[in-house]
Amino acid sequence: MESTIRIERYADQGRCVGHIDGRVVFVRFALPGELVRVVLDEPHDREDRFWTGEVSEVLEASDDRVDPVWPLAGPLAMGGGVGGADLVHVSLPGQLEWKAASIAEQMKRLGHVDIEVPIERMPEDEAERGLHWRTRIEMIADDEGRPSMRRRGTHVRVPIDTMPLASRALLEVAEKEHVWDGGFTPGSQIRLAVPEPRDGAEIAGNYAVLVNGEVTSGDRELVEKVMVCGREFEYGVDSGGFWQMHRHAPIALTNHVMSLVRGELDGAASACLWDLYSGSGLFTLPLATLSAERVRMLSVEGGKTAVKHAQRNLRAIHMGNVDARTGDVAKTLANVRNDLSKPDVVVLDPPRAGARAKVCGQIAESGARAVVYIACDPASLARDTATLTRLGYALADIRAFDIYPSTHHVETVALFRKDVR
């Protein structure tokens, strides 16, 4: 079923809102104010309270609309449909506007705070037109053994011979390893991980090609380098594990988090810090080296491999002041040794679902006077904002970072302070 509708506003998940006969329709590849033809997703005669669909033709375009810089990720009707870049039809300034508006709307609706959110673009993204930023990509081998991506709403695997979102270093490795030539077992999961070379460094063997989780070329252990507050930190990470994908994200996020934490400690001679959902120690390492005379830390992460890397990374810089724990965050916080039980500042970077009420409650019970919350999902941040507000914290600062250009995703860093009124 097709229909012509006027697009009204931004929604979540990279979609916009329109109406057909009073029924809400969430539309992919649209922009507010546009008049578009929309193909509804099947089944289109269902009685759901809302429908979903996709633009098939633009009759009146927004000023923010551009020709997709990666057409294969654009609308199905225009030869696209592989996913991975759902704002590929939006100008870069328009993308920032969309993301800032989405965060503000979620914070108002779910977090009950009315704010404007400044959003920062990463270096070189404008020159690269929102492409070439990912240091990790994943694909699936099609029936011919070629790297491919699934076309949305089908079982069709579309073979690809490049990945426009991938960093130039990653594309160099893909060519060197003949990834685009195929030869994979059909159905195999293919992953490339290539740390961004810093300061003119060569890629050398610091990369990995993984097939079904096994390294077929390169190294299982990779080295990431991040400059934080004038000091370079080196991280050993698992090539199959999590790391911030945008090549500049670790630098931007960590420097901002450090700035916030330093501001909250205000030169204190000693401090206790918690780093929750700490991964391989992206924030843990620079936090452990704060210039306070005595900093003691608790870090908690569920992934055993990530914690082993964090412990190794800490030993490499001779930092023995961190109790790096493996385990569920809520369960671990239920049994914290006395000298770490009263943090001054809590840093947390939870998964997409957020920290949720129990962990927020444990943070409040600890008496922490400040919380630095790194969020990859505005809705989860907003829900946890409402919880933290009920528990006596006030939102003191918020900033967004566009570390996922050409997609609807956005990273947000919020500072909460204990309300002492």
Number of C-alpha atoms within 10 A of each C-alpha: 11 14 14 18 20 20 20 16 16 21 19 18 14 21 23 22 21 28 18 13 6 8 13 15 22 23 27 23 23 35 30 19 15 20 21 24 20 26 21 20 15 12 10 14 10 9 9 9 8 13 21 20 22 23 25 21 17 17 13 12 16 16 12 15 19 14 11 20 18 16 17 22 25 25 24 20 13 14 11 17 22 23 18 15 26 24 28 29 25 24 20 21 11 18 21 22 15 21 26 23 18 22 25 19 23 22 25 15 15 17 22 15 18 12 15 14 19 14 18 15 18 20 12 13 18 13 8 11 14 26 23 21 26 26 24 24 16 15 21 24 25 23 16 14 18 25 28 26 23 18 17 15 11 9 9 14 20 18 20 17 14 14 19 18 24 24 22 18 21 26 21 14 22 21 13 10 15 11 19 19 14 18 13 19 16 15 18 19 19 21 20 25 29 31 25 26 16 13 7 6 8 11 16 9 12 20 26 28 23 22 20 14 15 15 18 13 14 20 17 20 15 19 17 19 17 22 16 19 13 8 9 11 16 17 22 20 26 20 27 20 14 13 21 15 21 23 26 19 21 20 18 19 22 20 18 15 21 19 12 21 21 17 10 18 18 10 13 13 11 14 19 20 24 28 25 27 22 27 28 28 28 23 23 27 22 21 23 23 17 17 13 16 11 15 18 20 23 25 26 25 24 17 18 14 15 22 23 20 19 26 21 17 22 24 13 13 13 10 13 13 14 22 15 22 21 20 16 14 21 19 11 15 19 11 9 12 11 7 11 18 21 20 22 20 25 25 25 22 19 22 13 13 14 23 23 17 16 13 18 19 16 15 24 18 12 16 14 21 20 26 29 23 24 23 24 23 20 27 23 21 28 24 21 23 25 21 18 24 18 11 17 14 22 20 19 12 14 18 18 24 23 24 28 23 28 25 21 21 21 21 21 24 21 19 22 22 20 19 13 8 4
